[in-house]
Amino acid sequence: MDERNLSALSPGEEWFPLVDETGEVIGKATRRACHSGTKLLHPVVHLHVFNPAGELYLQKRPMHKDVQPGKWDTSVGGHVDYGETVEAALRREAFEELGLIRFTPVFVARYVFESTLEKELVHAFMTTCDEWPRPHPAELDGGRFWLLRDIEARLGEGLLTPNFEHGFRRFLIPLLVVRR
């Protein structure tokens, strides 16, 4: 395995695995290196949280985030740390961001999403949960449940993150139509 350090480390710097498009770990790099336009493919997890009424919870990204600050985004989203499994990262992020513990994730899709700053291998899941999300104030600027038609009406306005819009259009809407 290629153990690349692609930027000077700061104390407490996070390490992400570098992966190929199948998810096989091929190296590691710091968060800073992965978010600096290098397009190093690194894995992330997304969890789309629905309530029993079929509404989708979206988080509001805080202004201090380095990627897409202030926009509405996937219920839970975060990086897989180096040495961590996708499932462990999903459960860790769900707890850290929304305080969720009791949920059953259902796999939706795995896809590559590329922005001007980074390139991610997204592992997307969904769940229906009776547990009410409790957004952590250090992680999020809140959140709320949305009707799907209200989300669809806001696509392309710049209110939602491009990664969320991509996953919503390409994977969630077709999946939800099939499940009805």
N, C-alpha and C positions, 0 to 999 in steps of 0.2 A: 504494500500500500504506500502511496506517495504521501508523506507526512509534511506537506508544504506549510510553511508559515509565511503568509503573503503580506503581512504588515507587522510593524513593530507592536509588541504587546503593551497594553496599559494594564495596571493592576485591575484584576477582576474582568478582564476581557473575555467575552464569550467566544467559544469555538463551535463552529458548525461543520457537520460532515459535508464533503463534496461528493456528489453522486452522479452516476450516469442516468439516462432516461428510464432505466428499469428500476432505479432506486439502489443499485449496488454502490456501496461506499468505495470511493477511489482516492480519497485524501481528506484533508481538513483545512479550514481557513477561519480567520476571525470574522466576527460580525462586520467590522469595519471594511475588511477586504471584500466581503460578499456584497456590501451595499455601496460600493464605490464605482460602479460602472464596469467592473471586470467581467460581469455575466457568468460568474462561477455558479454552476447549478447546485443548489442546496435545498434540502427538503423542508417543507412546512406542513402544518396540519390546519384544516378548517373544519369546524363543526357548525352546522346549520341547526339551530334549536327552534323547534316548533312547539307551540302550546297545543292542548287538545282541540282548540277551535280552528287549528290550521294556520294561525298567524305565525310569521317568522320574526324572531328576535334579531335586531341589528344593533351592533355596538357603535358608539360614537368615539372615533379615534381622538385622543387628546392632541393638543397643538404641539406638544414637545416631541412627538414621534418623528423619526427621520424619514419615514415613508408615508405619504398621503395623510398628513395631519388634518384634523378637523372634519374628516369625511365619515360617512356611515359605511359600515363594513360588515363582513361575515360575523355571525354571533360570537364565535371564538376563532382566533387565528394566532398562530405562533410558530416559531422555529423549532425544529428538532435539534436538540443539543448533540454534540459529538458523543458517541457511545450510548445514546438513548434510542429506544425503539419508537416507532411511529405511535403505537398505542399508548406507551408511557407519556410521550409528549402531548398527545391528545387529552389524556386525563389530567396531566399537570396544568396545561393551559386552561382547560375548562374550570378547574378549581381556582387557579390564580386570577383569571379574568372575571368569572361569574359565580364562583363559589359552588359550582355544580359538582356533585359526587355521584348521585344515583341516576345514571342514564345508560342506555344501551345504544352505542353507535352503530349505524348502518352505513356500510361503504357506498359512496356515490360514484366517485371517479378519481383517477390519478391523471394529472395533466401538467404540462409545462406552461408556465406563465412568465412572460418576459416584459419588463418595463425598461425605462431608460436607465434605472439604477441597478437593477438586479434581475436574476433569472432563477425562478423557483420551481421545484417539483412539488406540486400541490397534492396532498392526500386529503380528499374531501369526504366528509361523513355528514350524516344527518341524524337527528333524534327527535322524538316527541317526548316531552318531559313535563311532569306535573310540578316539579320543583321550580320555584320562582327564581329567575336569575337575580343575583345580587352583585352588580358591577363594582369591582374594586376601584376606589378613587385614584389610586396611584397608577393603575393600568388603563382606565377608560374614563371618558367624560360622560358616562351614563350609557343608556340604551333603552330600547322599547320594542314592543311587538308591533309588527306592521301587517296589514292586509296585503296579500300578494298583488292584488290589482293596484294598490297604492305604490308598491315598489315598481311594478311595470310602468306606471305612469311617470316615474321619476328617472327612468333609465336614460342615459345620455345627457343629463342636465349638469353633470359635474358634482352632484351631491353625494353620490356613491363612489366607492373606490373602483377603479377599472378592473381589478382582479375579481371583486365581488360581482360586478356586472357581467363579466365574462363567464364565470361559473354559473351564475343565475340563469343567463340566457341559454348557455350551451348544455348544462347538465340538470339543473334543478327543475326548470319549467317542463322539459320533456319528461322527466321522471315523475313529476307530480301529475301531469296529464295522464300518464299510463296508470298511475295508482288510483285515480278517481273512479 
